[in-house]
Amino acid sequence: MKWSWWKGPPSQRPPDSSRSKSVAGLTWSDCPSECLLPSQVGSSVGPERGRARPPGTMAGSDTAPFLSQADDPDDGPVPGNPGLPGSMGNPKSEEPEVPDQEGLQRITGLSPGHSALIVAVLCYINLLNYMDRFTVAGVLPDIEQFFNIGDSSSGLIQTVFISSYMVLAPVFGYLGDRYNRKYLMCGGIAFWSLVTLGSSFIPGEHFWLLLLTRGLVGVGEASYSTIAPTLIADLFVADQRSRMLSIFYFAIPVGSGLGYIAGSKVKDMAGDWHWALRVTPGLGVVAVLLLFLVVREPPRGAVERHSDSPPLNPTSWWADLRALARNPSFVLSSLGFTAVAFVTGSLALWAPAFLLRSRVVLGETPPCLPGDSCSSSDSLIFGLITCLTGVLGVGLGVEISRRLRHSNPRADPLVCAAGLLGSAPFLFLSLACARGSIVATYIFIFIGETLLSMNWAIVADILLYVVIPTRRSTAEAFQIVLSHLLGDAGSPYLIGLISDRLRRNWPPSFLSEFRALQFSLMLCAFVGALGGAAFLGTAIFIEGDRRRAQLHVQGLLHEAGPTDDQIVVPQRGRSTRVPVASVLI
């Protein structure tokens, strides 16, 4: 029996001289774009679906080998498109063609200056996003005094916000893959600014109302965080994208640090911690205006396609989820990022309070008594450290990864693994030394946070090149869900809960408060080591997943679907699809 490789209408079938050679286990590089790929031929192959296989290999328990035999064994060269993998007379391309500045402007319809201005606006909003999130941490001792709450209730402030953010992220991820991203962000940020302003007027007897408003703030952050990176991905490619993402993610540590600084200094200047929550809403109004006037919606995935490749169309939400679940690089890198979120979420809320208790134990600062304003420079110092280590860590991680990519295609996950595994011992030492020397504690925090910050931009870049453009907002959303569900949604509350439980077994004292929080925060070092292991696992799969995404975008790889359990065979001069099981080999 002869096997047909032609997928299109019979009237458009190329002459015999252009048919592919008779081979078993045809790989993508051996056939033109019209040829059936292994994922399209007898693909009841389980987890290996869609992968090219060497000649003669089997898949799962299917007894039918992967064959694509031409009608004539004496065929000529394989036709193809110049510059595409598998074209005869052209070298096999290891990477997709990267358009220059003029090419990017023609594809996106935006000048390089306008694209850079859009990234600047997105960076400003990202900075504002994290500044608002950690302003609360900068005045946390005052909030505890005002509402008369303990450590576990304080942890709930962050947990409620992250939980809301986590639940709403998939909703905005779905919308961001299908509707105008600019208007989604405008509406979300306007709502977030309004709710944040309202949270500053809550009376002391209604702590539950503060929790409710912090939960509603998650609406705005979910509308932005899931969508903004995909806009950058549709404006730039390759090293340009990595650089722009590094600039975008500089805003995370810098905004976090500014949140501590703004919280503590505005409180000192106004004499009331409520004014710390009234700074970011005004800046949020400016952000909405900049979004509306500056940002334009680029075409999704256009910068990554060849000019003759078909446009990508969105698939169903369940199809997106199935594809993401089968992408090991996405799953493992998300687990690694979950560890980053767990550690940063814990430190963000509890580090200033821990440093204050350390100074009290060392006799350097008077204790924070009920009815008094908590006076400490630790929020300011920790904020400055967070800003500096964030800029240093993000820049260092991106630069190291960029240099290593030329010699090691697995550089991105390996740099992330090195950052997490390296930060764990320094974070542990910062906690262990806190009772002896506050200076040593700050030094170890500086080193640990620098190594931890190396992950931010690289993790985002990994997601963007192992996931196709029409799924990126959904992927961002579910990475947010996973990292917050198992990371910083529960870590502040968990740390506070462990601290309260430990204090119950010890006599009340400032030393017991310090020791309880010290021991509970040591959990962060262990979680960081687990995250490093997840990134090492990512390095195993990263090359294959990246290549599959590139081929899909270029139209060279067909995604497995319900009709893919069939192969094309000639029947009375016409191509037809029949089940693999009905064909005798």
C-alpha positions as CSV (number, residue, x, y, z in Angstrom):
1,M,0.0,0.0,0.0
2,K,1.2,3.5,-0.9
3,W,1.1,6.3,1.6
4,S,0.0,9.8,0.8
5,W,1.9,12.8,2.2
6,W,-0.2,15.4,0.5
7,K,-2.8,17.1,2.8
8,G,-4.5,19.6,0.5
9,P,-7.0,19.2,-2.4
10,P,-6.0,16.7,-5.1
11,S,-6.1,19.4,-7.8
12,Q,-3.2,21.3,-6.0
13,R,-1.0,18.2,-5.4
14,P,2.6,18.9,-6.5
15,P,4.2,16.8,-9.3
16,D,5.9,13.5,-8.6
17,S,9.3,15.2,-8.7
18,S,8.5,17.2,-5.6
19,R,7.2,14.4,-3.4
20,S,9.1,13.6,-0.2
21,K,11.3,10.5,0.0
22,S,10.0,7.2,1.3
23,V,11.1,7.2,4.9
24,A,9.9,5.7,8.2
25,G,9.4,8.0,11.1
26,L,9.3,11.2,9.0
27,T,10.5,14.2,11.0
28,W,9.4,17.8,10.6
29,S,12.7,18.8,8.9
30,D,12.2,16.2,6.2
31,C,8.9,17.5,4.8
32,P,7.5,20.8,3.5
33,S,4.9,22.8,5.3
34,E,2.1,20.9,3.5
35,C,3.3,17.5,4.6
36,L,1.6,15.6,7.4
37,L,3.8,15.7,10.5
38,P,4.0,12.9,13.1
39,S,1.4,14.6,15.2
40,Q,-1.0,14.4,12.3
41,V,-0.3,10.7,11.5
42,G,-1.6,8.0,13.7
43,S,-1.2,10.1,16.8
44,S,-2.7,7.9,19.5
45,V,0.7,8.3,21.2
46,G,0.0,9.5,24.7
47,P,2.4,12.0,26.2
48,E,4.6,12.0,23.1
49,R,1.9,13.4,20.8
50,G,3.2,16.0,18.5
51,R,6.9,15.1,18.8
52,A,9.0,14.2,15.8
53,R,10.5,10.7,16.2
54,P,13.6,9.0,14.8
55,P,13.0,6.3,12.1
56,G,11.5,3.1,13.2
57,T,10.3,4.2,16.6
58,M,7.0,3.3,18.2
59,A,4.7,5.3,20.4
60,G,3.0,3.9,23.5
61,S,1.3,0.6,22.9
62,D,0.2,1.4,19.3
63,T,1.5,-1.4,17.0
64,A,1.4,0.8,13.9
65,P,4.8,2.4,13.2
66,F,4.9,6.1,12.2
67,L,5.2,5.8,8.4
68,S,4.8,8.4,5.7
69,Q,5.6,6.6,2.5
70,A,5.4,8.5,-0.9
71,D,3.6,7.0,-3.9
72,D,6.9,6.8,-5.8
73,P,10.2,5.9,-4.1
74,D,12.3,7.7,-6.7
75,D,11.3,11.1,-5.7
76,G,13.1,14.4,-6.1
77,P,14.1,17.0,-3.6
78,V,11.8,18.3,-1.0
79,P,10.2,21.6,-1.9
80,G,10.0,24.3,0.7
81,N,10.0,27.9,1.5
82,P,13.3,29.7,1.5
83,G,14.6,30.3,5.0
84,L,12.3,27.7,6.6
85,P,13.5,24.5,8.3
86,G,13.5,21.6,5.9
87,S,13.9,23.5,2.7
88,M,16.2,22.0,0.2
89,G,19.1,24.2,-0.8
90,N,18.9,26.1,2.4
91,P,20.6,25.3,5.6
92,K,18.4,24.1,8.4
93,S,17.4,27.1,10.6
94,E,18.1,26.5,14.3
95,E,16.2,29.7,15.3
96,P,13.3,31.5,13.7
97,E,14.2,34.6,11.7
98,V,14.4,37.7,13.9
99,P,13.0,40.8,12.3
100,D,15.0,44.1,12.5
101,Q,13.7,47.4,13.7
102,E,12.2,48.2,10.3
103,G,10.6,44.8,10.2
104,L,9.1,45.1,13.7
105,Q,7.7,48.6,12.8
106,R,6.1,47.1,9.7
107,I,4.5,44.2,11.6
108,T,3.3,46.1,14.7
109,G,2.5,49.4,13.1
110,L,4.5,51.1,15.9
111,S,7.8,53.0,15.7
112,P,10.6,51.8,17.9
113,G,10.2,54.9,20.0
114,H,6.5,54.3,20.5
115,S,7.1,50.7,21.4
116,A,9.7,51.8,24.0
117,L,7.2,54.4,25.4
118,I,4.6,51.7,25.8
119,V,7.0,49.6,27.8
120,A,7.8,52.7,29.9
121,V,4.1,53.1,30.7
122,L,3.7,49.4,31.6
123,C,6.8,49.7,33.9
124,Y,5.3,52.7,35.6
125,I,2.1,50.8,36.3
126,N,4.0,47.7,37.4
127,L,6.0,49.8,39.8
128,L,2.8,51.4,41.1
129,N,1.2,47.9,41.5
130,Y,3.9,46.6,43.8
131,M,4.3,50.0,45.6
132,D,0.7,49.8,46.7
133,R,1.0,46.1,47.6
134,F,3.8,46.7,50.1
135,T,2.8,50.0,51.5
136,V,0.7,48.0,53.9
137,A,3.8,46.1,55.0
138,G,5.6,49.3,55.6
139,V,3.0,50.4,58.2
140,L,2.1,46.9,59.5
141,P,3.0,47.5,63.2
142,D,0.7,50.6,63.2
143,I,-2.1,48.6,61.6
144,E,-1.7,46.0,64.3
145,Q,-2.0,48.7,67.0
146,F,-4.9,50.5,65.3
147,F,-7.1,47.4,64.8
148,N,-5.7,45.5,67.9
149,I,-4.8,42.3,66.0
150,G,-2.1,39.6,66.3
151,D,0.4,38.1,63.9
152,S,-2.1,35.6,62.3
153,S,-4.7,38.3,61.6
154,S,-1.9,40.6,60.1
155,G,-0.9,37.8,57.8
156,L,-4.5,37.6,56.6
157,I,-4.3,41.1,55.1
158,Q,-1.9,39.9,52.5
159,T,-3.4,36.5,52.2
160,V,-6.9,37.9,51.3
161,F,-5.5,40.2,48.7
162,I,-3.4,37.5,47.0
163,S,-6.3,35.0,47.1
164,S,-8.6,37.4,45.3
165,Y,-5.8,38.3,42.9
166,M,-5.2,34.5,42.3
167,V,-8.9,33.7,41.7
168,L,-9.5,36.6,39.2
169,A,-6.3,36.1,37.3
170,P,-7.7,33.2,35.1
171,V,-10.7,35.3,34.2
172,F,-8.5,38.2,32.9
173,G,-6.2,35.7,31.3
174,Y,-9.1,34.3,29.3
175,L,-10.3,37.8,28.4
176,G,-6.8,39.0,27.6
177,D,-6.3,36.3,25.0
178,R,-9.5,37.3,23.2
179,Y,-10.3,40.9,23.7
180,N,-8.6,44.3,23.7
181,R,-6.0,44.3,26.4
182,K,-5.7,48.0,26.7
183,Y,-9.3,48.6,27.8
184,L,-9.2,45.7,30.2
185,M,-6.2,47.2,32.0
186,C,-7.8,50.7,32.1
187,G,-10.9,49.4,33.8
188,G,-9.1,47.2,36.3
189,I,-6.6,49.9,37.4
190,A,-9.4,52.6,37.8
191,F,-11.3,50.1,40.0
192,W,-8.2,49.3,42.0
193,S,-7.4,53.0,42.6
194,L,-11.0,53.7,43.9
195,V,-11.0,50.7,46.3
196,T,-7.5,51.5,47.7
197,L,-8.6,55.0,48.5
198,G,-11.7,53.7,50.2
199,S,-9.6,51.4,52.4
200,S,-7.9,54.3,54.1
201,F,-11.1,55.5,55.7
202,I,-12.1,52.3,57.6
203,P,-12.6,52.8,61.4
204,G,-10.7,50.6,63.9
205,E,-13.7,48.4,64.9
206,H,-14.2,47.1,61.3
207,F,-11.1,45.1,60.5
208,W,-13.2,42.8,58.4
209,L,-13.9,45.7,56.1
210,L,-10.2,46.3,55.6
211,L,-9.8,42.6,54.6
212,L,-12.7,43.1,52.1
213,T,-11.2,46.1,50.4
214,R,-7.8,44.5,50.2
215,G,-9.5,41.6,48.5
216,L,-11.1,43.9,46.0
217,V,-7.8,45.5,45.2
218,G,-6.9,42.1,43.6
219,V,-9.3,42.9,40.8
220,G,-7.1,45.6,39.5
221,E,-3.9,43.8,39.9
222,A,-5.2,40.7,38.2
223,S,-6.4,42.8,35.2
224,Y,-2.9,44.1,34.7
225,S,-0.4,41.4,35.7
226,T,-1.8,38.7,33.4
227,I,-1.9,41.0,30.4
228,A,1.1,43.5,30.4
229,P,3.9,40.9,29.7
230,T,2.0,39.6,26.6
231,L,1.9,43.1,25.2
232,I,5.7,43.3,25.5
233,A,6.0,39.9,23.9
234,D,4.0,41.2,20.9
235,L,6.2,44.2,20.5
236,F,9.7,42.7,20.7
237,V,11.5,39.4,20.0
238,A,14.7,37.5,21.0
239,D,17.2,39.6,23.0
240,Q,15.2,42.8,22.6
241,R,12.3,41.1,24.4
242,S,14.6,39.9,27.2
243,R,15.9,43.4,27.7
244,M,12.5,44.9,27.8
245,L,11.2,42.3,30.2
246,S,14.2,42.9,32.5
247,I,13.2,46.6,32.5
248,F,9.6,45.7,33.2
249,Y,10.5,43.4,36.1
250,F,12.9,46.0,37.6
251,A,9.6,47.6,38.8
252,I,8.8,44.6,41.1
253,P,11.6,45.0,43.6
254,V,11.9,48.8,43.1
255,G,8.1,49.2,43.6
256,S,8.2,47.0,46.6
257,G,11.0,49.0,48.1
258,L,9.2,52.3,47.4
259,G,6.1,50.8,49.1
260,Y,8.0,50.4,52.3
261,I,9.6,53.8,52.0
262,A,6.4,55.6,51.1
263,G,4.5,53.8,53.8
264,S,7.0,54.7,56.6
265,K,7.8,58.3,55.4
266,V,4.3,59.4,54.5
267,K,3.2,58.1,57.9
268,D,5.9,60.1,59.6
269,M,5.2,63.3,57.7
270,A,1.4,63.1,58.2
271,G,1.5,61.6,61.7
272,D,-1.2,59.1,60.5
273,W,-0.6,55.8,58.8
274,H,-3.9,56.2,56.8
275,W,-2.3,58.7,54.5
276,A,0.2,56.1,53.3
277,L,-2.7,54.3,51.6
278,R,-3.8,57.6,49.8
279,V,-0.7,58.1,47.7
280,T,-1.1,55.3,45.1
281,P,-4.7,56.0,44.1
282,G,-3.7,59.5,42.8
283,L,-0.9,57.9,40.8
284,G,-3.3,55.3,39.6
285,V,-5.4,58.0,37.9
286,V,-2.3,59.1,36.0
287,A,-1.7,55.5,35.0
288,V,-5.2,55.1,33.5
289,L,-4.7,58.3,31.4
290,L,-1.2,57.1,30.2
291,L,-2.7,53.7,29.2
292,F,-5.5,55.3,27.3
293,L,-3.4,57.9,25.4
294,V,-0.1,56.0,24.8
295,V,-0.7,52.3,24.6
296,R,-1.9,50.7,21.3
297,E,-2.8,47.0,20.8
298,P,-0.3,45.1,18.7
299,P,-1.3,42.0,16.7
300,R,-0.9,38.9,18.7
301,G,2.1,36.7,17.8
302,A,2.8,38.6,14.5
303,V,6.5,39.3,15.3
304,E,7.2,35.6,15.7
305,R,5.6,34.4,12.5
306,H,7.1,34.1,9.1
307,S,5.4,36.3,6.5
308,D,3.8,33.3,4.8
309,S,2.7,31.6,8.0
310,P,-1.0,31.4,8.7
311,P,-2.3,33.6,11.6
312,L,-2.9,31.9,14.9
313,N,-6.4,31.6,16.1
314,P,-7.5,31.2,19.7
315,T,-8.5,27.7,20.8
316,S,-11.0,26.8,23.4
317,W,-10.2,27.5,27.1
318,W,-10.1,23.7,27.9
319,A,-7.8,23.1,24.9
320,D,-5.5,25.8,26.3
321,L,-5.4,24.2,29.7
322,R,-4.7,20.8,28.3
323,A,-1.8,22.1,26.3
324,L,-0.4,24.0,29.2
325,A,-0.7,20.9,31.5
326,R,1.3,18.9,28.9
327,N,4.1,21.5,28.7
328,P,6.6,20.4,31.3
329,S,8.8,23.5,31.0
330,F,5.8,25.7,31.9
331,V,4.6,23.5,34.8
332,L,8.1,23.1,36.4
333,S,9.1,26.7,35.9
334,S,5.8,27.8,37.5
335,L,6.5,25.5,40.5
336,G,9.9,27.1,40.8
337,F,8.4,30.6,40.6
338,T,5.9,29.4,43.3
339,A,8.9,29.0,45.7
340,V,10.1,32.5,44.8
341,A,6.6,33.8,45.6
342,F,6.5,32.0,48.9
343,V,9.8,33.4,50.0
344,T,9.2,37.0,48.8
345,G,5.7,37.1,50.1
346,S,6.9,36.0,53.6
347,L,9.8,38.4,53.7
348,A,7.8,41.3,52.2
349,L,5.3,41.3,55.1
350,W,7.3,40.0,58.0
351,A,10.9,41.2,57.5
352,P,10.3,44.8,58.8
353,A,8.5,43.5,61.8
354,F,11.2,40.8,62.4
355,L,14.0,43.5,62.2
356,L,12.1,45.7,64.6
357,R,11.8,42.8,67.1
358,S,15.5,42.1,66.7
359,R,16.4,45.6,67.6
360,V,14.1,45.5,70.6
361,V,15.9,42.3,71.8
362,L,19.3,43.9,71.2
363,G,18.2,47.0,73.2
364,E,18.7,49.4,70.2
365,T,15.0,50.4,69.9
366,P,12.2,50.8,72.5
367,P,9.3,48.3,72.2
368,C,6.1,49.2,70.3
369,L,3.5,49.6,73.1
370,P,-0.3,49.8,72.7
371,G,-1.5,53.3,71.9
372,D,2.0,54.5,70.7
373,S,3.2,54.9,67.2
374,C,5.8,52.3,66.3
375,S,9.1,54.2,65.6
376,S,11.6,52.3,63.6
377,S,13.9,52.9,60.6
378,D,13.8,49.2,59.6
379,S,11.0,49.7,57.0
380,L,13.0,52.4,55.3
381,I,16.2,50.4,55.4
382,F,14.6,47.2,54.2
383,G,12.9,49.2,51.4
384,L,16.2,50.6,50.2
385,I,17.7,47.2,50.3
386,T,14.8,45.7,48.3
387,C,15.2,48.4,45.6
388,L,18.9,48.0,45.3
389,T,19.0,44.2,45.4
390,G,16.1,44.1,42.9
391,V,17.8,46.2,40.3
392,L,21.1,44.4,40.8
393,G,19.6,40.9,40.9
394,V,17.3,41.3,37.8
395,G,20.0,42.9,35.8
396,L,22.6,40.3,36.8
397,G,20.3,37.4,36.1
398,V,19.3,38.7,32.6
399,E,22.9,39.5,31.7
400,I,24.3,36.1,32.9
401,S,21.6,34.2,31.1
402,R,22.0,36.2,27.9
403,R,25.8,35.5,27.8
404,L,25.3,31.8,28.6
405,R,22.6,31.2,26.0
406,H,25.2,31.2,23.2
407,S,27.0,28.2,24.7
408,N,24.1,26.5,26.7
409,P,20.5,26.6,25.5
410,R,19.4,25.6,29.0
411,A,20.9,28.7,30.5
412,D,17.7,30.3,31.6
413,P,16.4,27.6,34.0
414,L,19.9,26.9,35.2
415,V,20.5,30.6,36.2
416,C,17.1,30.5,38.0
417,A,18.1,27.4,39.9
418,A,21.4,28.8,40.9
419,G,19.7,32.0,42.2
420,L,17.2,30.1,44.4
421,L,19.7,27.5,45.7
422,G,22.2,30.2,46.4
423,S,19.8,32.5,48.2
424,A,18.6,29.8,50.7
425,P,21.7,29.6,52.9
426,F,22.1,33.4,53.0
427,L,18.5,33.9,54.1
428,F,19.0,31.3,56.8
429,L,22.1,33.0,58.0
430,S,20.3,36.4,58.1
431,L,17.8,34.9,60.5
432,A,20.3,33.0,62.6
433,C,22.5,36.1,63.1
434,A,19.7,38.5,64.0
435,R,20.1,38.2,67.7
436,G,23.8,38.8,67.6
437,S,24.3,41.5,65.0
438,I,21.8,43.5,63.0
439,V,24.5,44.6,60.6
440,A,25.3,41.0,59.7
441,T,21.6,40.3,59.2
442,Y,21.3,43.2,56.7
443,I,24.4,41.9,54.8
444,F,23.0,38.4,54.5
445,I,19.5,39.8,53.5
446,F,21.2,41.9,50.8
447,I,23.0,38.9,49.3
448,G,20.0,36.6,49.6
449,E,17.6,39.0,48.0
450,T,20.0,39.8,45.2
451,L,20.2,36.1,44.3
452,L,16.4,35.7,44.7
453,S,15.8,38.6,42.3
454,M,17.7,36.9,39.5
455,N,14.6,34.9,38.7
456,W,11.9,37.6,37.9
457,A,12.6,38.5,34.3
458,I,13.9,35.1,33.3
459,V,10.9,33.2,34.4
460,A,8.6,35.5,32.4
461,D,10.9,35.0,29.3
462,I,10.7,31.2,29.7
463,L,6.9,31.3,29.7
464,L,6.8,33.6,26.6
465,Y,9.0,31.3,24.5
466,V,7.5,27.9,25.5
467,V,3.9,29.0,25.1
468,I,2.3,30.1,21.8
469,P,1.0,33.7,21.6
470,T,-2.7,32.8,21.7
471,R,-2.3,31.1,25.1
472,R,0.1,33.5,26.8
473,S,-2.4,35.5,28.9
474,T,-4.0,32.2,30.0
475,A,-0.5,30.9,30.9
476,E,0.4,34.0,32.8
477,A,-2.9,33.7,34.6
478,F,-2.4,30.1,35.7
479,Q,1.2,30.7,36.6
480,I,-0.2,33.5,38.9
481,V,-2.8,31.1,40.3
482,L,-0.3,28.3,41.0
483,S,2.4,30.6,42.4
484,H,0.0,32.5,44.7
485,L,-2.1,29.5,45.7
486,L,1.0,27.6,46.9
487,G,3.1,30.6,47.4
488,D,2.4,34.1,48.8
489,A,-1.3,33.7,49.2
490,G,-0.8,31.5,52.3
491,S,2.8,32.1,53.3
492,P,2.3,35.3,55.3
493,Y,-0.6,33.8,57.2
494,L,1.3,30.5,57.6
495,I,4.4,32.3,59.0
496,G,2.2,34.3,61.4
497,L,0.2,31.2,62.4
498,I,3.4,29.3,63.2
499,S,4.7,32.3,65.2
500,D,1.5,32.5,67.3
501,R,1.6,28.8,68.0
502,L,5.2,28.9,69.1
503,R,4.5,31.8,71.4
504,R,1.8,29.9,73.2
505,N,4.4,27.5,74.6
506,W,6.7,30.2,75.9
507,P,6.2,32.8,78.6
508,P,5.2,36.2,77.2
509,S,8.2,38.5,76.5
510,F,9.8,40.5,73.7
511,L,12.3,37.7,73.3
512,S,9.7,35.1,72.8
513,E,8.0,37.2,70.1
514,F,11.3,37.6,68.3
515,R,12.2,33.9,68.6
516,A,8.8,32.7,67.4
517,L,9.0,34.8,64.3
518,Q,12.6,33.9,63.7
519,F,11.9,30.1,63.7
520,S,8.8,30.4,61.5
521,L,10.7,32.4,58.9
522,M,13.3,29.7,58.6
523,L,10.8,27.8,56.5
524,C,11.6,30.2,53.6
525,A,15.1,28.7,53.2
526,F,13.8,25.2,52.8
527,V,11.1,26.2,50.3
528,G,13.7,28.1,48.3
529,A,15.8,25.0,47.9
530,L,12.8,23.1,46.6
531,G,12.2,25.8,44.0
532,G,15.8,25.4,42.8
533,A,15.2,21.7,42.2
534,A,12.1,22.6,40.1
535,F,14.2,24.8,37.9
536,L,16.7,22.1,37.5
537,G,13.9,19.9,36.2
538,T,12.8,22.7,33.8
539,A,16.3,22.5,32.3
540,I,15.7,19.0,31.1
541,F,12.7,19.9,28.9
542,I,13.3,23.5,27.9
543,E,14.9,22.9,24.5
544,G,12.2,20.6,23.2
545,D,9.3,22.7,24.5
546,R,10.8,25.9,23.0
547,R,11.3,24.3,19.6
548,R,7.7,23.0,19.5
549,A,6.4,26.4,20.3
550,Q,8.5,28.0,17.5
551,L,7.3,25.4,14.9
552,H,3.7,25.9,15.9
553,V,3.9,29.7,15.5
554,Q,5.6,29.2,12.1
555,G,2.8,26.9,10.9
556,L,5.2,23.9,10.7
557,L,3.6,21.8,13.5
558,H,0.0,20.8,13.7
559,E,-1.4,20.5,17.2
560,A,-3.0,17.2,18.1
561,G,-6.7,17.1,18.1
562,P,-9.6,14.7,18.1
563,T,-9.3,14.0,14.4
564,D,-5.6,13.2,14.6
565,D,-6.1,9.4,15.2
566,Q,-6.3,9.1,11.5
567,I,-3.9,9.0,8.5
568,V,-4.3,9.9,4.9
569,V,-4.3,7.1,2.4
570,P,-5.3,7.1,-1.3
571,Q,-8.7,5.7,-2.1
572,R,-9.9,5.7,-5.7
573,G,-7.6,8.5,-6.6
574,R,-8.6,10.7,-3.7
575,S,-7.2,11.3,-0.2
576,T,-9.3,10.2,2.7
577,R,-8.9,9.7,6.4
578,V,-9.1,6.3,8.0
579,P,-8.4,5.1,11.5
580,V,-4.9,3.7,12.1
581,A,-6.4,0.5,13.5
582,S,-8.1,-0.3,10.2
583,V,-4.9,-0.3,8.2
584,L,-2.7,-3.5,8.1
585,I,1.0,-2.7,7.9
